[in-house]
Amino acid sequence: MIPRYQTVLFVILLAASMVMGAVLWQLRDRAHQRLLAGEDSAPTRAPEVAPVEQATLMVANDADDSLETRILSLPLPAGPTGRARAVLGRLLDLYAAAGAAHPVPGGAQAIADVFLLPAKHSSDAQSSAGGGSRPASGEGLAVVNLTGAFASSHPSGIETEALTILSICATLRANLPQVSEVRFLVDGQPRATLAGHADLTRTYLTSEPTGPAGGDQP
C-alpha cells in the first residue's frame, strides 16, 4: 500500500507540472504572436533594379586596330559612378567572351572601382593657343581602378594594350560626356604600364584617348 505522504507528494508534483506546462504554452504563444506582429509591421521592400537604358560601347577590334560602336540595352544606375562601372563592366565582359574580336580575360570583375572627380588638370596646349587653363568642371576626371589579376593576364603588345585603354576612354566619353580625362590605377596603386607597353602613369584625354593630357608623347 502506498503511503499517504507519497500520494500527496505525487499529486502536488503533477499539479505543478501541469501549471508549468500551461505557463510555457502561454509564453510560447505570446512569443509567436510578437514575431508575427513584427513581420507584419516590417515593410516589405523589393530589391531596387536599375532601369534598362541604351548604352554606347566602343568595342576594340584587333583585326584592324579599330573601335566599333555598339549600342546595347543595359540596366544603368542613376548615379554617374554606377553608370561608369556598368558600361565598363559590360565592355570587358565582351572582351572576355568566346570569339571576342579583342580577347582579354577578366570581364566585369576586372573593374575594381571607378571614381569621378573634378578635373583640375591645366592644358599646356590650350594655354599656348591662347585658351588659358581649362577650368575644373564637375566630374571631369574618371579614375579607373583595375584589378591586378586583369593587368597580369592582359595580353602584352603595343596595339592590344592601346586598344584596351582607347576603348575604355572612348566608352566613358560616349556615356558620360562630362568626363574629359581618365587615369588608371591597378589594385589602388599607380602602375607603370598595363602589360609592358601602354603607359598608365599618364592622364588620358577622352577627346584624344591615345595621347597624354597636357603634353606631347615621347
Steps between C-alpha positions, in 0.01 A plus 500: 500500500634845403562729797274801517783755491626353171155533346476861613851571362412341165184708471693820582768420241238414237315825563826700487593335168163586350527860614853534360388346172215747470732794577756387240226458241375856563854639480560317171172626358579860599848478346348364179246785490774761552701344217203513265428859601861596430488339156173678417631840611829470309452644150576261219733674257581348166865522394570806293565420135667754275288597200609368163641769273702517183877514547764566238805273518812567295618144438857428386574282199850353470452416131533862389592679826168684499210576732151388413200690635259256660173610660360263763213511747640477852370557854667831587499654849399863533832616648790571262744279694266202478439566132874514433556165672206344317607600149867413559404168655289413196783606269747268671240220505497524119878466494488195727234324289590215266586618151556861604659726240724635778550203735595608853418288808347643813156630412309739722687377808809676361347836598577533870350849515447825314535842664372822346678816609526863388751543220768741621753435230631807314551447128830637375376464145198720567716757679740524210205545267374793705215305658641514851463227758207267476280557806386219724161379387293271720602138473747548217761245613429127510740284700465139386635252755580169329578176679850358510369173356371684193829682443710186547285296260461771233669405170824690455546713192499864396185478286291276726577699816437832324165372371389405851588846635348671197173306523462569874555874452270517196225303674514735799477802270206351307295441813622776733583802282609696808802270540788665318797322659577146614766363730569135579596320819562130560385364837477861618863577419681674212648261244751573228333308217198282438689193378840642408407766243195724558606781735280514810686792658331745261170680523314421178269745324175338392496724192841359402525182709832381356681817603597632844318795650687827467818376342658336197565131472865406524 
